[in-house]
């Protein structure tokens, strides 16, 4: 169902909108590549159908979101391109770490047993450290240029295009 909020068309996205689109494209692109790699190993026809459905949905989502990239703020453009898969693997690991942090935080709020809460808190702190180490690695290698919006968005477009073109 489409909504029309009578908002005037804008030429540029706001910074916060750009960052939300970035997070969605990066997460879904890595997810799509992961699904495509796993799909090759699946033999159950019903599960293959579910994977295909998920891959089609992610592909559509990514393609729709990429249309907003030209509307992102543009101080200066970055034209670098990568051919190796290290950004993908490190991004996949970062996504796992980020999800772990979120999951631990949620689990702690559901915990009534103090001993379990203490264990989960220690695991949360380790997950935060792991996330920080992965982020530092990615930042230093140029895989996650979080302080340079143009490089960040260019990286998103590159990985999204790789995910969309990755064979099944």
C-alpha positions as CSV (number, residue, x, y, z in Angstrom):
1,X,0.0,0.0,0.0
2,X,1.5,3.3,-1.0
3,X,1.1,6.5,1.0
4,X,1.0,10.0,-0.3
5,X,2.0,12.4,2.5
6,X,1.8,15.4,0.2
7,X,5.4,16.2,0.9
8,X,7.1,18.2,-1.8
9,X,9.7,16.4,-4.0
10,X,13.2,17.2,-2.8
11,X,16.4,17.0,-4.8
12,X,18.6,16.0,-1.8
13,X,18.2,13.6,1.0
14,X,18.8,14.9,4.5
15,X,22.0,13.6,6.2
16,X,20.0,11.4,8.6
17,X,18.0,9.9,5.7
18,X,21.2,9.2,3.8
19,X,22.6,7.3,6.7
20,X,19.5,5.2,7.2
21,X,19.6,4.3,3.5
22,X,23.3,3.5,3.8
23,X,22.6,1.1,6.7
24,X,19.8,-0.6,4.9
25,X,21.7,-1.0,1.6
26,X,24.9,-2.2,3.3
27,X,23.1,-4.7,5.5
28,X,20.9,-6.1,2.7
29,X,23.7,-6.3,0.2
30,X,25.8,-8.4,2.5
31,X,22.7,-10.5,3.4
32,X,22.0,-11.0,-0.3
33,X,25.6,-12.1,-1.0
34,X,25.4,-14.5,2.0
35,X,22.1,-16.0,0.8
36,X,23.5,-16.5,-2.8
37,X,26.5,-18.3,-1.5
38,X,24.4,-20.5,0.7
39,X,21.9,-21.2,-2.0
40,X,24.4,-23.2,-4.0
41,X,24.6,-25.7,-1.1
42,X,20.9,-26.2,-0.4
43,X,19.3,-29.3,-1.8
44,X,15.8,-29.1,-0.3
45,X,13.5,-27.7,-3.0
46,X,11.2,-26.0,-0.5
47,X,14.1,-24.3,1.3
48,X,15.5,-23.3,-2.1
49,X,12.2,-21.7,-2.9
50,X,12.3,-19.7,0.3
51,X,15.8,-18.6,-0.3
52,X,14.9,-17.5,-3.9
53,X,12.0,-15.5,-2.5
54,X,14.2,-13.9,0.1
55,X,16.9,-13.1,-2.5
56,X,14.3,-11.6,-4.9
57,X,13.0,-9.4,-2.1
58,X,16.4,-8.2,-1.1
59,X,17.3,-7.5,-4.7
60,X,14.2,-5.5,-5.2
61,X,14.8,-3.6,-2.0
62,X,18.5,-2.8,-2.9
63,X,17.6,-1.7,-6.4
64,X,14.8,0.6,-5.1
65,X,17.1,2.2,-2.4
66,X,20.0,2.7,-4.9
67,X,17.8,5.1,-6.8
68,X,18.1,7.5,-3.8
69,X,21.9,7.6,-3.8
70,X,22.0,10.4,-6.4
71,X,20.0,12.5,-3.9
72,X,22.6,12.1,-1.1
73,X,24.6,15.2,-0.1
74,X,27.7,15.5,-2.4
75,X,30.7,17.4,-1.1
76,X,33.1,15.5,-3.4
77,X,32.8,12.2,-5.1
78,X,35.0,9.1,-4.6
79,X,35.6,6.8,-7.6
80,X,37.6,3.9,-6.0
81,X,36.5,0.4,-6.9
82,X,37.5,-2.9,-5.2
83,X,37.6,-6.4,-6.8
84,X,38.4,-8.5,-3.7
85,X,35.9,-9.9,-1.2
86,X,37.6,-8.7,2.0
87,X,35.1,-5.8,2.4
88,X,32.3,-8.3,2.1
89,X,33.7,-10.7,4.6
90,X,34.6,-8.0,7.1
91,X,31.2,-6.3,6.6
92,X,29.4,-9.6,7.1
93,X,31.4,-10.1,10.3
94,X,30.6,-6.5,11.4
95,X,26.9,-7.2,10.8
96,X,27.0,-10.3,12.9
97,X,28.8,-8.4,15.7
98,X,26.3,-5.5,15.6
99,X,23.4,-7.9,15.7
100,X,25.0,-9.8,18.6
101,X,25.3,-6.5,20.6
102,X,21.6,-5.7,19.9
103,X,20.5,-9.3,20.8
104,X,22.4,-9.3,24.1
105,X,21.0,-5.9,25.0
106,X,17.5,-7.1,24.4
107,X,18.1,-10.4,26.2
108,X,19.4,-8.5,29.3
109,X,16.2,-6.5,29.5
110,X,14.2,-9.8,29.5
111,X,16.3,-11.4,32.2
112,X,15.1,-11.8,35.8
113,X,17.8,-14.1,37.1
114,X,20.8,-12.1,38.4
115,X,23.4,-14.8,37.6
116,X,22.2,-15.0,34.0
117,X,22.1,-11.2,33.7
118,X,25.7,-11.0,34.9
119,X,26.8,-13.6,32.3
120,X,24.8,-11.9,29.5
121,X,26.3,-8.5,30.5
122,X,29.9,-9.9,30.3
123,X,29.0,-11.5,26.9
124,X,27.6,-8.1,25.8
125,X,30.8,-6.3,26.7
126,X,32.8,-8.9,24.8
127,X,30.5,-8.5,21.8
128,X,31.0,-4.7,22.0
129,X,34.8,-5.1,22.0
130,X,34.5,-7.5,19.1
131,X,32.4,-5.0,17.2
132,X,34.9,-2.2,17.9
133,X,37.8,-4.4,16.7
134,X,36.1,-5.3,13.5
135,X,35.1,-1.7,12.9
136,X,38.7,-0.6,13.5
137,X,40.0,-3.1,11.0
138,X,37.5,-2.1,8.4
139,X,38.1,1.6,8.9
140,X,41.9,1.2,8.8
141,X,41.6,-0.9,5.6
142,X,39.3,1.7,4.0
143,X,36.4,-0.8,3.9
144,X,34.2,1.4,6.1
145,X,35.1,5.0,5.6
146,X,32.6,6.2,8.2
147,X,33.9,9.8,8.3
148,X,33.7,10.3,4.5
149,X,30.2,10.2,3.3
150,X,31.1,10.1,-0.4
151,X,33.4,7.1,0.1
152,X,30.9,5.4,2.3
153,X,28.1,5.7,-0.3
154,X,30.4,4.7,-3.1
155,X,31.3,1.6,-1.2
156,X,27.6,0.8,-0.7
157,X,27.0,1.1,-4.4
158,X,29.9,-1.1,-5.2
159,X,28.9,-3.9,-2.8
160,X,25.2,-3.6,-3.8
161,X,26.1,-4.0,-7.4
162,X,28.3,-7.0,-6.6
163,X,25.5,-8.5,-4.6
164,X,23.0,-7.9,-7.4
165,X,25.3,-9.4,-10.0
166,X,26.6,-12.3,-7.9
167,X,25.5,-15.5,-9.6
168,X,23.2,-17.9,-7.8
